[in-house]
Amino acid sequence: MREITPKKFNRELSGGADRLLNQLIKRLKIAALQMEGRSKQNVFSGFNNQTGRLRQSIAGRFAVVDGKPTAILQAGGQFGGAELEYARFIEFGTRYIQPRRFLGRSIEAQQKLIQPELQDLLRAALIRD
């Protein structure tokens, strides 16, 4: 085990927080793009998008919401893509249409994939030589 001064320890600790935040942001940006790609696949979405407008309106992005880094997945033209009113009806359904959950299922799948990655990232930040 090596000797470390309090000053060096403080510097390493603050540098570790910056590295951890940068890695977290990078992984959340990748997760948003993966969710977007998954949601746009015909096989995954579970419906045939005849015009392609709904598929074009799907967008994943990274944002800081209430001070927390977040991966966001949206459809319907809230940012980028075509403006569509019916995106929410396809996602959540109506009394005449069964919900397709093309966004919700993608988010659930991504949560299962990213959780171990984030645990490893945190473990690596805390256990550093």
N, C-alpha and C positions, 0 to 999 in steps of 0.2 A: 504494500500500500504506500502511496506517495504522500508526501507532506504538501499541504496547501495552505496558503495564507488566507486570512479573512477577506482581504481585498480581492485576491484572485477568485475566491469562492463567490463573492458577490458579483464579480464581472462574468463568471461562467454561468451563474444563475440567471442573470438578466439576458445574456446571450442565448441561453437555452430556451427562455420564454419566447424570444423572437423567432428562433428556429422552429419551435413547436407551432407557433401561430402561422408561420409561412407554409409549413407542411400541411397543416389543417386546411388552410385556404386552398392550396393546390389540390388536395384530395377531394374537397367539396366541389371544386370546379369540374374535376374529372367526373365525379359522381353525377352532377347535373347533366353533363353531356351524354353520359351513358344512359341515364333515364330518358333523355330526349330521344336518343337513337332507338332504344328498346320500344318506346311508345309509338314510334313511327312505323314499326314493322307490322305487316299485315298479319303474320302468324301470331304475334303477341297481342295486338289490339283486339282481335276477335271480331272484326267487322270489315266489310269491304267499303273502302272510302272511294266512291265513284268519281268525284271531281278532284280529289286531292287537296281541297281547301282546308279541311280539318287537319290533315297531316302537316300542311305547311304552317299552320297556326301554332303547332306544338313547339315550345321552346324551353330549354333548361338554362339556368343561369345561377351565378353566385351573387349573394347580397348579404349585407349585414342588417339584420332585423332586430330591433330593440337591443342593440349592442352584441348580438350573437351571430357568428358566421353561419350562413344557411345556404343550402342548395335548394333552388326553387324550380318547380316544373309546372308550366301553365299551358293552356290551350285556349284559343278563342281570341287572340290578338291583344292581350293586355300589354305585351311588349313584343315588338317584332311580329312578323307573320301577318296573316290575313285576319280581319275583324270578323268574328263569327258569333252569332247569338246562340246557335244550337249546340255548341261544344258542351255546355253544362248538361243539356238534356241527354246527350249520348253518354257522358260520364256517369251521371247520377240516375238517369232514367226518368220516366214520367209514369202516369198510371197506364199509358198505352205502350210505352217502350221500356224494355228491360234495361237496367244499367249495364254498361259495357266495362266501366272502370279501367279504361286503358291507361289512365294516369295513375290511379290508385294502386293498381297491381304492379306497375313499374316502380313506384316509390317503395312498396313493401319488399319487392325483390332487391332493390338497391340497399335498403336498410340491412337486410341479411348479409349482403356482401361487404358493406362498409364497416359494420360494427367491429369485426375482428381486426380490420386494418387500423381503425382508430385506437383500439385497445393496444395494438402493437406499437403504434406511434407514441402513445402516452407512456407505455412501458419503457420504450427506448429513450424517451426524454427524461424519465425519472431515474433510470439505471444507466448512468453514463460514466465511463472511466475518466 
